[in-house]
Amino acid sequence: MLDRCLELLVDIRKEFEKYILLPPGAADALSLWVLHAWTIDAGDISPFLVLASPTKRCGKTSVLIVLCYLTPRSELASNISASALFRYVEETRPTLLIDEADSFLESRRGDARDPQFRPHTGSLVGFTSTSKPFCRR
């Protein structure tokens, strides 16, 4: 069983490496997050995936596109109202992939940097941002 899981992770990593030039370890992290997306109901806690870079046009959106093909019920979003977002998440429990999340979230009261921001349990969120990544404590 473990051999099959490792083989699957290697295959997922190869898909990322086929399309995207990534820093060391990034393909492994992305592969683990994809596997987590398919097994999200097995746990109570789910991490955000944040793709951050100080430069534009470095491939963050391309990574989201590959993620869209590899994760369940994927939805790419770039500009959506908070009420529509929560209704959609409640109904479909998507793997929500938000491009340019820093501009998207900073213009709304539910900023992800705010400790009160909590997406609906059972949904995964992947962000891209050109500002510094944020930490939850």
BAVEX-413760 format. One record per residue (C-alpha): residue number from 1; chain; residue in three letters; x, y, z. Coordinates in steps of 0.2 Angstrom, whole numbers, always signed. Layout:
REM residues N
(NUM, A, ALA, (X, Y, Z))
...
REM end
This chain:
REM residues 137
(1, A, MET, (+0, +0, +0))
(2, A, LEU, (+14, +12, +5))
(3, A, ASP, (+23, +8, -12))
(4, A, ARG, (+7, +13, -22))
(5, A, CYS, (+5, +29, -12))
(6, A, LEU, (+24, +34, -15))
(7, A, GLU, (+21, +29, -34))
(8, A, LEU, (+6, +41, -35))
(9, A, LEU, (+16, +55, -26))
(10, A, VAL, (+30, +53, -39))
(11, A, ASP, (+18, +53, -53))
(12, A, ILE, (+9, +69, -47))
(13, A, ARG, (+27, +77, -44))
(14, A, LYS, (+31, +73, -62))
(15, A, GLU, (+15, +82, -69))
(16, A, PHE, (+21, +98, -60))
(17, A, GLU, (+39, +96, -66))
(18, A, LYS, (+32, +93, -84))
(19, A, TYR, (+24, +110, -85))
(20, A, ILE, (+32, +121, -71))
(21, A, LEU, (+50, +125, -66))
(22, A, LEU, (+49, +125, -47))
(23, A, PRO, (+62, +128, -33))
(24, A, PRO, (+69, +113, -24))
(25, A, GLY, (+55, +104, -14))
(26, A, ALA, (+41, +113, -21))
(27, A, ALA, (+35, +99, -32))
(28, A, ASP, (+35, +87, -17))
(29, A, ALA, (+25, +100, -7))
(30, A, LEU, (+12, +102, -21))
(31, A, SER, (+11, +84, -23))
(32, A, LEU, (+7, +81, -5))
(33, A, TRP, (-6, +95, -5))
(34, A, VAL, (-15, +87, -20))
(35, A, LEU, (-15, +70, -11))
(36, A, HIS, (-22, +79, +4))
(37, A, ALA, (-36, +87, -7))
(38, A, TRP, (-42, +70, -12))
(39, A, THR, (-42, +64, +6))
(40, A, ILE, (-48, +79, +15))
(41, A, ASP, (-63, +71, +24))
(42, A, ALA, (-50, +59, +33))
(43, A, GLY, (-45, +74, +44))
(44, A, ASP, (-51, +89, +54))
(45, A, ILE, (-38, +101, +49))
(46, A, SER, (-33, +107, +32))
(47, A, PRO, (-19, +118, +27))
(48, A, PHE, (-19, +133, +15))
(49, A, LEU, (-8, +132, +1))
(50, A, VAL, (+0, +149, -2))
(51, A, LEU, (+11, +152, -18))
(52, A, ALA, (+20, +168, -14))
(53, A, SER, (+33, +178, -24))
(54, A, PRO, (+40, +195, -24))
(55, A, THR, (+40, +196, -43))
(56, A, LYS, (+26, +195, -55))
(57, A, ARG, (+25, +182, -70))
(58, A, CYS, (+35, +169, -60))
(59, A, GLY, (+22, +155, -63))
(60, A, LYS, (+10, +156, -49))
(61, A, THR, (-5, +156, -60))
(62, A, SER, (+2, +141, -70))
(63, A, VAL, (+4, +131, -54))
(64, A, LEU, (-15, +135, -50))
(65, A, ILE, (-20, +129, -68))
(66, A, VAL, (-10, +112, -65))
(67, A, LEU, (-18, +111, -48))
(68, A, CYS, (-35, +114, -56))
(69, A, TYR, (-33, +98, -66))
(70, A, LEU, (-26, +87, -52))
(71, A, THR, (-38, +92, -37))
(72, A, PRO, (-56, +87, -34))
(73, A, ARG, (-70, +99, -38))
(74, A, SER, (-58, +113, -42))
(75, A, GLU, (-63, +130, -45))
(76, A, LEU, (-52, +144, -51))
(77, A, ALA, (-57, +161, -44))
(78, A, SER, (-50, +179, -46))
(79, A, ASN, (-64, +190, -41))
(80, A, ILE, (-79, +185, -31))
(81, A, SER, (-90, +193, -18))
(82, A, ALA, (-89, +186, +0))
(83, A, SER, (-107, +181, +0))
(84, A, ALA, (-106, +172, -16))
(85, A, LEU, (-90, +164, -11))
(86, A, PHE, (-98, +157, +5))
(87, A, ARG, (-113, +151, -4))
(88, A, TYR, (-103, +142, -17))
(89, A, VAL, (-92, +134, -4))
(90, A, GLU, (-107, +128, +6))
(91, A, GLU, (-115, +120, -9))
(92, A, THR, (-101, +112, -18))
(93, A, ARG, (-86, +110, -5))
(94, A, PRO, (-74, +114, -19))
(95, A, THR, (-55, +115, -20))
(96, A, LEU, (-55, +134, -21))
(97, A, LEU, (-40, +141, -31))
(98, A, ILE, (-39, +160, -29))
(99, A, ASP, (-27, +169, -41))
(100, A, GLU, (-20, +186, -35))
(101, A, ALA, (-28, +183, -17))
(102, A, ASP, (-19, +198, -9))
(103, A, SER, (-29, +210, -19))
(104, A, PHE, (-44, +199, -18))
(105, A, LEU, (-44, +198, +1))
(106, A, GLU, (-37, +214, +6))
(107, A, SER, (-52, +223, -2))
(108, A, ARG, (-64, +213, +9))
(109, A, ARG, (-67, +212, +28))
(110, A, GLY, (-63, +193, +28))
(111, A, ASP, (-45, +196, +25))
(112, A, ALA, (-35, +179, +27))
(113, A, ARG, (-22, +188, +37))
(114, A, ASP, (-36, +191, +50))
(115, A, PRO, (-36, +177, +63))
(116, A, GLN, (-55, +177, +62))
(117, A, PHE, (-55, +172, +43))
(118, A, ARG, (-60, +154, +42))
(119, A, PRO, (-66, +146, +26))
(120, A, HIS, (-79, +132, +27))
(121, A, THR, (-73, +116, +34))
(122, A, GLY, (-71, +103, +20))
(123, A, SER, (-64, +115, +7))
(124, A, LEU, (-46, +118, +2))
(125, A, VAL, (-40, +135, -2))
(126, A, GLY, (-25, +138, -13))
(127, A, PHE, (-19, +156, -15))
(128, A, THR, (-7, +166, -26))
(129, A, SER, (+1, +182, -20))
(130, A, THR, (+14, +194, -25))
(131, A, SER, (+16, +200, -7))
(132, A, LYS, (+24, +192, +8))
(133, A, PRO, (+17, +175, +14))
(134, A, PHE, (+7, +176, +30))
(135, A, CYS, (+8, +165, +45))
(136, A, ARG, (-5, +159, +57))
(137, A, ARG, (-2, +157, +75))
REM end
